[in-house]
Amino acid sequence: MDVSMARILVLTALAFAISGWAAEEKPMLFSPVSEEPEWRLLDSGQGRFTRQEFENRLGKIFDPTGAMQPYLLFDDGGVTLFRDKARTRPLYRLTFVPEGGAGEVNPPLLGGGDPARPLAGKVICLDPGHIGGDWADIEERTFRIGNDAPVVEGELNLRTSRRLAQTLEASGAKVVWTHDGFEPTTTLRPADLYPEAISYLLQGSLGARLPKYSANRLIRWNAELLFYRSAEIQARARRVNEELRPDLTLCIHYNAAPWPGGRVRLTSANGLVVFAHGSYTAEELAFDDQKFHLLRKLLENSTPVELGVGQAIGEQFQKQWGFRPENYEGSGYSHASGAGPYVWYRNLIANRMFDGPVVFVEGPYMNDRNIYPWIQAGEYEGVRVFAGKSRGNLFREYANQVAAGVIDYFRRQAESSATFTNYSP
Ligand SMILES: [Zn+2]
């Protein structure tokens, strides 16, 4: 941080203090544009689960390192969540099914339909990652090499999602979108978010590494980040949660490897990964809204669907492309799900904020030396040879594999519920 930046932060802190801004009274939010937790939304989980089921989900999926434990106090009938590790400021209390009682453990599987038309009656939401268009530069999701056409991730995601929609609809799904075009879903713009950007910097930017910019540029950079990441994804979440209410959401992305030596040039990085929601870090769990979403997602129990769909997509990746699965072992922010080698738990804004099962797919690396020419070839018909292999166009292949995984998952669900009509525990 340079001297002028420090001066601005001190002045801003003083301004907040003088205006009577009382940090103690406010919920501690991860991002200054987060919405305050609505704790009553957790009430539907009251008295439904055993302590064992709660602890099992917590440890396996959401809190593999035990970072949530200091905020929890278990008693005979339930658990109380606190804001602080000293456990003096309670946020919410959840009651369990009494000892010896039978809680709900059956996962809310999506199925029961016609195996021949497994997506009939299902609503699938597509969330093509990022915005693209005029916003691609500030999103930092675009690059250009020499005189080649620029690679813009938002556009690749949208192209792939449109292909995917056709296949899913042909199999009977109703497809809905968080956005379909190059316009933001949020009505906010970076210029609206300067006060929040300053407050984000005052929070210490949550330990994020900041670029070495001048004070003004750093504030603008933060305002842009809050716009395209926090505000935009929260607006999409409102659409998903309040209007669309899908059975499943698919977030579609392409990956990008760090530039070798900081220079824009191709690298060898090809790999694939699918994320299910989980794996909160200790830094995240210091905030009230992160604790709230962890509990919300734990009670919602979308994990079995996320793992089932994710694994089915991973099987297609393995069979069709065979690109290596990513490995986040030891990353501190992601852990293996056990649902095949491609599916990892990770806490991302989209899979945290959207209600219901969210499968977050990170496709091929845009700046990998074998993938890049394939992207540049565009949406050609038939096949062409890349890195010694005959390939259909990348968008079609990526979309087809995701679609085949989703269809496989629903078909298996429909078949198993048709076979076992009588449930016995
Ligand atoms: Zn992306």
Residues whose N, C-alpha, C, O or C-beta is under 5 A from the ligand:
A	BS01	ZN	G129 H253 Y254
